[in-house]
Amino acid sequence: MLDCLEAGILRPSAKQVAERAGVSTRAVFRHFEKMERLVEEVAELQLERIMRNLPPILGEGSLEERTDALVRHSMHRNETTAPVRRASQLSEPFSPLIRERMEWLHDTARQQVRNVFADELAALPRGEAAARVAAIRGLLSFGYWDELRRYEKKSESAVAKIIRHSILALLERAPG
């Protein structure tokens, strides 16, 4: 399944998965009652693999150092999960497990932003912190990354630069 997804086949059939695995279609269904369950398993496996290898996020250091670390973390996550993430987006409306995982990922990213930029967020005018957290989380999201990489044809380093500058601009004391 992962080979199919990485080859750009976002909704592979049982036959395509079986051919890649060198087994019969029946063998696929012996292990997974539905294809959606296989997508869920692949998403779980991918998440576990990726989480172990993500660059660290810094809670201390200069604003620029913390921003750079968070952007590196996000870029690595988005670059390495892209094929499975695209397939998961197609399955999300039909899979409670994938919906739950996506909500967890968004909550985790939101908390990372709060932790990394706690001092800067605390210095913002009352009521602005939540809006800035939401905007920064959006900048770090797979959707925004995908938009810049696929449709704007930006290189990985160009995307990192765009996101870095945008985050730093959002953390200035500009009026809401």
C-alpha contacts under 8 A as a table, 3 or more apart, distances in Angstrom:
res1	aa1	res2	aa2	distance
1	M	4	C	5.11
1	M	5	L	6.26
1	M	12	P	7.29
1	M	17	V	5.24
1	M	20	R	7.67
1	M	38	L	7.66
1	M	39	V	7.58
1	M	42	V	7.26
2	L	5	L	5.03
2	L	6	E	6.04
2	L	42	V	6.73
2	L	84	V	7.34
3	D	6	E	5.13
3	D	7	A	6.13
3	D	20	R	7.16
4	C	7	A	5.05
4	C	8	G	6.54
4	C	9	I	5.31
4	C	10	L	7.43
4	C	12	P	6.46
4	C	16	Q	7.45
4	C	17	V	6.78
4	C	20	R	7.41
5	L	8	G	5.14
5	L	9	I	5.01
5	L	10	L	5.40
5	L	11	R	7.75
5	L	12	P	7.46
5	L	83	P	5.37
5	L	84	V	6.16
5	L	87	A	7.06
6	E	9	I	7.27
6	E	83	P	5.19
6	E	84	V	7.42
8	G	83	P	6.73
9	I	12	P	5.58
10	L	83	P	7.52
10	L	86	R	6.86
10	L	87	A	4.87
10	L	90	L	7.93
11	R	87	A	6.64
12	P	15	K	7.97
12	P	16	Q	5.91
12	P	17	V	6.52
13	S	16	Q	5.15
13	S	17	V	6.34
13	S	35	M	7.75
14	A	17	V	5.10
14	A	18	A	5.96
14	A	25	T	5.80
14	A	28	V	6.66
14	A	29	F	7.89
14	A	35	M	6.95
15	K	18	A	5.03
15	K	19	E	6.07
15	K	24	S	7.68
15	K	25	T	5.33
16	Q	19	E	5.14
16	Q	20	R	6.29
17	V	20	R	5.23
17	V	21	A	6.14
17	V	25	T	7.82
17	V	28	V	7.69
18	A	21	A	5.02
18	A	22	G	5.85
18	A	23	V	5.01
18	A	24	S	5.50
18	A	25	T	5.21
18	A	27	A	7.62
18	A	28	V	6.34
19	E	22	G	5.05
19	E	23	V	6.33
19	E	24	S	7.32
19	E	25	T	7.94
20	R	23	V	7.92
23	V	27	A	6.31
23	V	28	V	7.56
24	S	27	A	5.18
24	S	28	V	6.87
25	T	28	V	5.25
25	T	29	F	6.76
26	R	29	F	5.25
26	R	30	R	6.19
27	A	30	R	4.91
27	A	31	H	6.63
28	V	31	H	5.56
28	V	32	F	6.12
29	F	32	F	4.77
29	F	33	E	5.24
29	F	34	K	6.87
30	R	33	E	6.81
32	F	35	M	6.80
32	F	37	R	6.22
32	F	38	L	6.03
33	E	37	R	7.07
34	K	37	R	5.40
34	K	38	L	6.89
35	M	38	L	5.05
35	M	39	V	6.40
36	E	39	V	5.03
36	E	40	E	6.24
36	E	91	S	7.04
36	E	95	S	7.24
37	R	40	E	4.99
37	R	41	E	6.23
38	L	41	E	5.05
38	L	42	V	6.16
39	V	42	V	5.11
39	V	43	A	6.09
39	V	87	A	7.72
39	V	88	S	7.20
39	V	91	S	7.79
40	E	43	A	5.08
40	E	44	E	6.20
40	E	88	S	7.82
40	E	95	S	7.78
40	E	97	L	6.90
40	E	98	I	6.33
41	E	44	E	5.10
41	E	45	L	6.14
42	V	45	L	5.06
42	V	46	Q	5.97
42	V	84	V	7.63
43	A	46	Q	5.09
43	A	47	L	6.06
43	A	84	V	6.31
43	A	85	R	7.73
43	A	88	S	7.05
43	A	98	I	7.72
44	E	47	L	5.13
44	E	48	E	6.28
45	L	48	E	5.27
45	L	49	R	6.24
46	Q	49	R	5.13
46	Q	50	I	6.03
46	Q	81	T	7.22
46	Q	84	V	7.47
47	L	50	I	5.22
47	L	51	M	5.99
47	L	81	T	7.97
48	E	51	M	5.38
48	E	52	R	6.60
49	R	52	R	5.67
49	R	53	N	6.98
50	I	53	N	5.39
50	I	54	L	6.33
50	I	77	R	6.78
50	I	80	T	7.30
50	I	81	T	7.46
51	M	54	L	5.57
54	L	73	H	5.81
54	L	76	H	6.62
54	L	77	R	6.66
55	P	69	A	7.39
55	P	72	R	6.67
55	P	73	H	5.03
55	P	76	H	7.48
56	P	69	A	6.72
56	P	70	L	7.81
56	P	73	H	6.59
57	I	66	R	7.12
57	I	69	A	5.34
57	I	70	L	5.36
57	I	73	H	6.65
57	I	116	V	7.63
58	L	61	G	7.20
58	L	65	E	7.66
58	L	66	R	5.22
58	L	69	A	6.17
58	L	70	L	7.23
58	L	116	V	6.58
59	G	66	R	6.69
59	G	115	N	6.60
59	G	116	V	4.95
59	G	117	F	7.90
60	E	66	R	6.78
60	E	116	V	7.57
61	G	65	E	5.95
61	G	66	R	6.17
62	S	65	E	5.12
62	S	66	R	6.21
63	L	66	R	5.25
63	L	67	T	5.98
63	L	117	F	7.77
64	E	67	T	5.03
64	E	68	D	5.99
64	E	168	L	7.89
65	E	68	D	5.15
65	E	69	A	6.20
66	R	69	A	5.19
66	R	70	L	6.21
66	R	116	V	6.53
66	R	117	F	7.96
67	T	70	L	5.19
67	T	71	V	6.09
67	T	116	V	7.91
67	T	164	R	6.53
67	T	167	I	7.49
67	T	168	L	7.65
68	D	71	V	5.12
68	D	72	R	6.08
68	D	164	R	6.78
69	A	72	R	5.11
69	A	73	H	6.13
70	L	73	H	5.04
70	L	74	S	6.15
70	L	116	V	7.90
71	V	74	S	5.05
71	V	75	M	5.94
71	V	140	L	7.12
71	V	160	A	6.36
71	V	163	I	7.15
71	V	164	R	6.58
72	R	75	M	5.13
72	R	76	H	6.05
72	R	160	A	7.46
73	H	76	H	5.38
73	H	77	R	6.22
74	S	77	R	5.09
74	S	78	N	6.09
74	S	140	L	5.93
74	S	141	S	7.62
75	M	78	N	5.15
75	M	79	E	5.91
75	M	140	L	7.83
75	M	145	W	7.76
75	M	156	E	7.65
75	M	160	A	6.98
76	H	79	E	5.19
76	H	80	T	6.04
77	R	80	T	5.49
77	R	81	T	6.02
78	N	81	T	5.36
78	N	82	A	5.79
78	N	141	S	7.83
78	N	142	F	5.60
78	N	145	W	7.03
79	E	82	A	5.69
80	T	83	P	7.96
81	T	84	V	5.64
81	T	85	R	5.69
82	A	85	R	4.99
82	A	86	R	6.09
82	A	142	F	7.84
83	P	86	R	5.38
83	P	87	A	6.51
84	V	87	A	5.14
84	V	88	S	5.97
85	R	88	S	4.92
85	R	89	Q	6.16
86	R	89	Q	5.18
86	R	90	L	6.72
87	A	90	L	5.25
87	A	91	S	6.50
88	S	91	S	5.00
88	S	92	E	5.76
88	S	98	I	6.75
89	Q	92	E	5.17
89	Q	93	P	7.86
90	L	93	P	7.19
91	S	94	F	5.52
91	S	95	S	6.00
91	S	98	I	7.31
92	E	95	S	5.16
92	E	96	P	7.22
92	E	98	I	5.37
92	E	99	R	5.29
93	P	96	P	7.72
93	P	99	R	7.18
95	S	98	I	5.33
95	S	99	R	6.22
96	P	99	R	5.03
96	P	100	E	6.01
97	L	100	E	5.05
97	L	101	R	6.15
98	I	101	R	4.95
98	I	102	M	6.06
99	R	102	M	5.13
99	R	103	E	6.19
100	E	103	E	5.17
100	E	104	W	6.16
101	R	104	W	4.96
101	R	105	L	6.16
102	M	105	L	5.04
102	M	106	H	6.24
103	E	106	H	5.13
103	E	107	D	6.06
104	W	107	D	5.06
104	W	108	T	5.97
105	L	108	T	5.06
105	L	109	A	6.14
106	H	109	A	5.13
106	H	110	R	6.12
106	H	137	R	7.79
107	D	110	R	5.07
107	D	111	Q	6.21
108	T	111	Q	5.16
108	T	112	Q	6.16
109	A	112	Q	4.99
109	A	113	V	6.28
109	A	137	R	6.28
110	R	113	V	5.22
110	R	114	R	6.38
110	R	133	V	6.57
110	R	134	A	7.13
110	R	137	R	5.78
111	Q	114	R	4.99
111	Q	115	N	6.11
112	Q	115	N	5.09
112	Q	116	V	5.97
113	V	116	V	5.25
113	V	117	F	5.97
113	V	118	A	7.92
113	V	133	V	6.28
113	V	136	I	7.18
113	V	137	R	6.84
114	R	117	F	5.50
114	R	118	A	5.38
114	R	121	L	7.49
114	R	133	V	6.66
115	N	118	A	5.23
117	F	120	E	5.36
117	F	121	L	5.98
118	A	121	L	5.23
118	A	122	A	6.06
119	D	122	A	5.17
119	D	123	A	6.44
120	E	123	A	5.23
120	E	124	L	6.75
120	E	171	L	6.44
121	L	124	L	5.38
121	L	128	E	7.96
121	L	129	A	5.21
121	L	132	R	7.81
121	L	171	L	7.31
122	A	129	A	7.16
123	A	173	R	7.99
124	L	128	E	6.08
124	L	129	A	6.26
124	L	173	R	6.24
125	P	128	E	5.73
125	P	129	A	7.65
125	P	173	R	7.92
125	P	175	P	8.00
126	R	129	A	7.31
127	G	130	A	6.62
127	G	131	A	7.60
128	E	131	A	5.40
128	E	132	R	6.26
128	E	176	G	6.75
129	A	132	R	5.14
129	A	133	V	6.08
130	A	133	V	5.08
130	A	134	A	6.19
131	A	134	A	5.17
131	A	135	A	6.22
132	R	135	A	5.01
132	R	136	I	6.06
132	R	170	L	6.45
132	R	171	L	7.39
133	V	136	I	5.20
133	V	137	R	6.01
134	A	137	R	5.13
134	A	138	G	6.11
135	A	138	G	5.02
135	A	139	L	6.28
135	A	170	L	7.94
136	I	139	L	4.96
136	I	140	L	6.32
136	I	167	I	5.98
136	I	170	L	7.58
137	R	140	L	5.12
137	R	141	S	6.12
138	G	141	S	5.02
138	G	144	Y	6.84
139	L	144	Y	5.98
139	L	145	W	7.54
139	L	163	I	6.16
139	L	166	S	7.76
139	L	167	I	7.60
140	L	144	Y	6.99
140	L	145	W	7.04
140	L	163	I	7.20
141	S	144	Y	5.50
141	S	145	W	6.26
142	F	145	W	5.04
142	F	146	D	5.84
143	G	146	D	5.09
143	G	147	E	6.13
144	Y	147	E	5.04
144	Y	148	L	6.34
145	W	148	L	5.29
145	W	149	R	6.09
145	W	159	V	7.11
146	D	149	R	5.12
146	D	150	R	5.65
146	D	151	Y	7.58
147	E	150	R	5.59
147	E	151	Y	5.32
147	E	152	E	6.54
148	L	151	Y	5.80
148	L	152	E	4.74
148	L	153	K	6.30
148	L	154	K	5.72
148	L	159	V	6.53
149	R	152	E	5.96
149	R	153	K	5.02
149	R	154	K	4.92
149	R	155	S	6.47
149	R	156	E	7.19
149	R	159	V	7.16
150	R	153	K	5.29
150	R	154	K	7.46
154	K	158	A	5.77
154	K	159	V	6.07
155	S	158	A	5.07
155	S	159	V	6.21
156	E	159	V	5.22
156	E	160	A	6.25
157	S	160	A	5.04
157	S	161	K	6.21
158	A	161	K	5.09
158	A	162	I	6.22
159	V	162	I	5.09
159	V	163	I	6.13
160	A	163	I	5.24
160	A	164	R	5.96
161	K	164	R	5.06
161	K	165	H	6.11
162	I	165	H	5.38
162	I	166	S	6.13
163	I	166	S	5.07
163	I	167	I	6.11
164	R	167	I	5.28
164	R	168	L	6.28
165	H	168	L	5.19
165	H	169	A	6.12
166	S	169	A	5.09
166	S	170	L	6.21
167	I	170	L	5.11
167	I	171	L	6.39
168	L	171	L	5.23
168	L	172	E	6.71
169	A	172	E	5.48
170	L	174	A	7.87
